Amino acid sequence: MRAIFILSVFMLCQWMQGHTYGYDLSSTHNAFIDSFNSLSASEGLKTLGPTEEFGTLKSSINITSPNSHSIWTIPGTAELEWSTQNIGTTKSIRFFLAKDDMVVQELGTFKNTGMAKDIVLAKNISSGDNYQVVGIEMFPDDRFHIAKFSTPYFSVRNKESDARKERSRLLNSAPTPTVPKQVEAPKKVVSPIPVETPKRMEFDGRNITYVKELVFTKEKLKIHIWDHGRQDGDIVSIYLNGFTVISKYLLTYNKKPIEIILDPNKKNDLFVYAHNLGKYAPNTVSVEITDGTTSENIILNSDLKSCEAVMISVNK
């Protein structure tokens, strides 16, 4: 019975490898039988790993650095260390830095060598203890199983970002000067006149270019955004009148719904801020804006030096 079992296994392997792929295994028959007998005698068959339905071993990724004790400092560079199972060294792993399950920076796509060094971190990343690195297998052999791994939470420190936030907080909390009552001018009853908002020329050191002026009849608008053209890893933030509407969002082909409320007494500026360029520059966003009655579809481009914007007014 043992001889029949050995012969059956051998013939199965020969058929799967030699017949399917056209290899000539005749020169390795004896070596295979000797190896198989040795493995059977030591009960080594029990240690073979599980396989998929068609013999494809499951792949896996394990990121060992950063870990829960790691602290990344900005400015500075970061390092990644990882190990894999059933992913060849010619394959690649794509890594992202995430905060509270939101991607804040694409760290890069690296060959599966187990280490990547000198990764430059974005200067606008804020300090925090709730960061993770996410690794994803690129072009897996089994398209129904993609290896991915998320590290435990670790810390990032950025003194310059903290200082900017503190300056902004102090500026916004400064009391508004008031005019003493004894010198108050007599109040006049006047009709409200919409404020002509000057166009914003720059934001965070980037030039702003206005591509269109839109008019709606309602203050509350619904917006959908998605990646225009190729889905290539674009990460953007959307700002309305300088305030964040959505922060560091990874664009896909799926439409992301957003609701905004306009200031009816002035022109409102809406612009896209790019945090990367994806694989194909520039960072391009498809935007659909509607008030339920009127809809507008536009495309906004941005790069690391400039942003495109639209002006939106309410005409009741």
C-alpha positions in Angstrom: 0.0 0.0 0.0 2.8 2.4 0.8 4.4 1.8 -2.6 1.1 2.5 -4.3 0.6 5.7 -2.3 4.2 6.9 -3.1 3.7 6.1 -6.8 0.4 7.9 -6.9 1.8 11.1 -5.3 4.7 11.0 -7.7 2.5 10.6 -10.7 0.3 13.4 -9.6 3.3 15.8 -9.1 4.7 14.7 -12.5 1.4 15.5 -14.2 0.9 18.9 -12.4 4.5 20.1 -13.1 5.8 18.1 -16.1 2.6 17.7 -18.1 1.1 21.0 -17.4 4.2 23.1 -18.1 6.0 20.8 -20.5 9.0 20.1 -18.2 11.1 16.9 -18.5 11.4 15.5 -15.0 12.9 12.1 -15.9 16.3 13.0 -14.6 14.9 13.8 -11.2 12.8 10.7 -10.6 15.2 9.0 -8.2 15.9 12.2 -6.3 12.2 12.8 -5.9 11.6 9.2 -4.6 14.5 9.4 -2.1 13.3 12.8 -0.8 9.7 11.6 -0.5 10.7 8.4 1.3 12.8 10.4 3.7 9.9 12.8 4.3 7.4 10.0 4.9 9.7 8.2 7.3 10.1 11.3 9.5 6.3 12.1 9.2 7.3 15.4 7.6 4.1 15.5 5.6 2.3 16.7 8.7 4.3 20.0 8.6 3.4 21.0 5.1 1.4 24.3 5.0 -2.2 24.5 3.8 -2.8 25.3 0.2 -5.7 27.0 -1.7 -8.1 25.0 -3.9 -5.8 25.1 -6.9 -2.5 24.8 -5.0 -1.7 28.5 -4.5 -0.3 29.2 -1.1 -1.8 32.1 0.7 0.4 35.2 0.9 0.9 37.3 4.0 2.7 40.5 5.2 4.1 41.2 8.7 5.4 44.8 9.3 7.9 44.7 12.2 8.9 48.4 12.2 7.3 50.7 13.0 5.7 49.1 16.1 3.8 50.3 19.1 7.0 51.7 20.6 8.0 53.7 17.5 8.2 57.5 17.3 8.6 59.1 13.9 9.9 62.7 14.0 9.3 65.4 11.4 11.5 66.8 9.8 13.3 63.5 9.3 13.1 60.3 7.5 11.4 57.0 8.3 12.3 53.3 7.8 10.1 50.3 7.2 10.9 46.7 8.0 8.7 43.8 7.1 8.6 40.0 6.3 6.4 38.1 3.9 5.2 34.6 3.2 4.7 33.3 -0.3 5.5 36.7 -2.0 8.6 36.7 -4.2 11.4 39.2 -3.9 10.5 40.5 -7.4 7.1 41.5 -6.2 6.3 44.9 -4.7 4.5 46.1 -1.5 2.7 49.4 -1.3 2.7 51.3 2.0 0.5 54.1 3.4 0.6 56.2 6.6 -2.9 56.4 8.1 -4.4 58.3 11.0 -7.7 57.2 12.5 -8.3 55.0 9.4 -7.7 58.0 7.0 -4.8 57.9 4.7 -2.5 60.9 5.3 0.5 60.0 3.0 1.5 57.4 0.6 4.9 56.2 1.8 5.8 54.4 -1.5 5.8 51.2 -3.4 8.9 49.1 -2.7 10.3 45.8 -3.9 9.8 43.0 -1.4 13.3 43.2 0.1 12.1 43.5 3.7 13.3 47.0 4.2 12.9 50.6 2.9 14.9 53.6 4.2 15.0 57.3 3.9 11.3 57.8 3.4 10.5 61.6 3.6 7.5 62.4 5.7 5.1 65.2 4.7 5.7 68.5 6.6 2.0 69.1 7.2 1.5 65.9 9.2 0.5 66.8 12.8 1.7 65.2 16.0 -0.3 62.3 17.4 -0.3 58.9 18.9 -2.8 57.3 16.6 -0.9 56.6 13.4 -0.6 53.2 11.6 1.3 52.0 8.6 -0.7 49.8 6.1 1.0 47.5 3.7 -0.8 45.9 0.7 0.5 43.3 -1.7 0.7 44.4 -5.4 -0.3 42.2 -8.2 -1.0 39.0 -6.1 -0.9 35.6 -7.7 -4.3 34.8 -6.2 -6.5 37.7 -7.1 -9.1 36.5 -4.6 -6.6 36.9 -1.8 -4.5 40.1 -1.4 -2.1 40.2 1.6 -2.4 43.3 3.7 -1.3 44.3 7.2 -1.9 47.2 9.6 0.6 48.0 12.4 -0.4 48.8 15.9 -0.8 52.5 16.7 2.5 54.5 17.1 3.5 58.1 17.5 4.5 61.0 15.1 6.0 64.2 16.4 6.1 67.5 14.4 7.1 70.6 16.3 6.7 73.0 13.4 3.1 71.8 12.8 2.3 72.1 16.5 3.7 75.6 16.5 1.5 76.6 13.5 -1.6 75.2 15.2 -0.9 77.1 18.3 -0.4 80.4 16.4 -3.7 79.8 14.6 -5.4 79.0 17.9 -4.2 82.2 19.5 -5.1 84.3 16.5 -8.7 82.9 16.4 -9.1 83.3 20.1 -8.0 86.9 20.2 -10.8 89.2 21.4 -12.4 91.4 18.8 -11.8 95.1 19.6 -14.9 97.0 20.4 -15.7 100.7 20.0 -16.4 102.6 23.2 -20.0 103.5 23.6 -19.2 107.2 23.9 -17.8 107.3 20.4 -20.2 105.0 18.7 -21.6 106.4 15.5 -25.3 106.7 15.1 -26.8 103.5 13.6 -28.4 103.7 10.2 -31.0 101.3 8.9 -29.7 100.1 5.6 -30.7 97.2 3.3 -28.3 94.2 3.4 -25.9 94.2 0.5 -24.0 91.0 -0.4 -20.3 91.2 0.3 -18.1 91.0 -2.7 -15.6 88.5 -1.5 -12.1 89.1 -3.0 -10.7 86.1 -4.7 -8.2 84.1 -2.7 -4.8 84.3 -4.4 -3.0 81.7 -2.4 -3.4 79.1 0.3 -0.6 77.5 2.4 2.0 78.8 -0.1 0.1 77.5 -3.2 -1.4 79.7 -6.0 -5.2 79.6 -6.4 -6.7 79.7 -9.9 -10.5 80.1 -10.3 -11.9 78.2 -13.3 -15.6 78.9 -13.0 -18.3 80.9 -11.1 -21.4 79.0 -10.1 -24.8 80.2 -8.9 -27.4 78.1 -7.0 -30.8 79.0 -5.5 -30.2 77.2 -2.2 -27.6 77.5 0.5 -27.4 73.8 1.2 -25.5 71.9 -1.5 -24.6 68.2 -2.0 -21.3 67.5 -3.6 -19.8 64.2 -5.0 -16.1 63.8 -5.6 -14.2 61.0 -7.3 -11.0 60.3 -9.2 -11.1 61.6 -12.7 -9.5 59.3 -15.3 -7.2 56.7 -13.8 -7.5 55.6 -10.2 -3.9 56.2 -9.2 -3.8 56.9 -5.5 -4.6 60.7 -5.4 -5.1 62.1 -1.9 -6.9 65.5 -1.6 -8.5 67.8 0.9 -11.5 70.1 0.0 -11.8 73.6 1.5 -14.8 75.9 1.5 -13.9 79.6 2.4 -10.6 78.3 3.8 -12.2 75.8 6.2 -11.8 72.0 5.8 -14.8 70.1 4.2 -13.0 66.8 3.9 -9.4 66.1 4.9 -6.8 63.9 3.1 -9.3 61.7 1.3 -8.0 58.9 -1.0 -9.9 59.3 -4.3 -11.4 56.2 -6.0 -13.9 55.6 -8.8 -16.7 55.6 -6.1 -18.4 58.9 -5.7 -17.9 60.4 -2.2 -20.9 62.4 -1.0 -20.3 65.6 0.9 -22.8 68.3 2.2 -21.9 72.0 2.5 -23.7 75.1 3.5 -23.0 78.4 1.7 -22.9 81.9 3.1 -25.7 83.6 1.2 -24.3 87.0 1.7 -21.0 86.6 -0.1 -19.3 84.6 -2.8 -18.0 81.3 -1.5 -14.7 79.8 -2.8 -14.3 76.0 -3.0 -10.9 74.5 -3.9 -9.0 71.3 -4.0 -5.7 70.8 -2.2 -3.4 68.0 -3.3 -1.4 66.0 -0.8 0.4 63.9 -3.5 0.4 63.5 -7.3 -0.6 59.8 -7.4 1.1 57.9 -10.2 0.0 60.3 -12.9 0.3 64.1 -12.3 -1.6 66.3 -11.8 -4.0 65.4 -9.0 -7.4 65.5 -10.9 -10.8 65.4 -9.2 -14.3 65.1 -10.7 -16.8 67.2 -8.8 -20.6 67.2 -9.1 -22.4 70.0 -7.3 -26.2 70.2 -6.9 -28.9 72.0 -4.9 -31.5 69.5 -5.9 -32.7 71.5 -8.8 -29.5 72.7 -10.6 -26.4 70.5 -11.1 -22.9 71.4 -12.2 -20.1 69.0 -13.2 -16.5 70.3 -13.1 -13.0 69.0 -13.1 -10.5 70.5 -10.7 -6.7 70.0 -11.0 -4.1 70.6 -8.3 -0.4 69.8 -7.8 2.1 70.6 -5.0 2.3 74.3 -6.1 -1.2 75.3 -7.2 -4.9 74.6 -6.7 -7.9 75.1 -8.9 -11.1 76.6 -7.4 -14.6 77.7 -8.1 -16.7 80.7 -6.8 -20.2 79.8 -5.7 -23.0 82.3 -5.0 -26.6 82.0 -3.8 -29.3 83.7 -5.8 -32.6 83.4 -4.0 
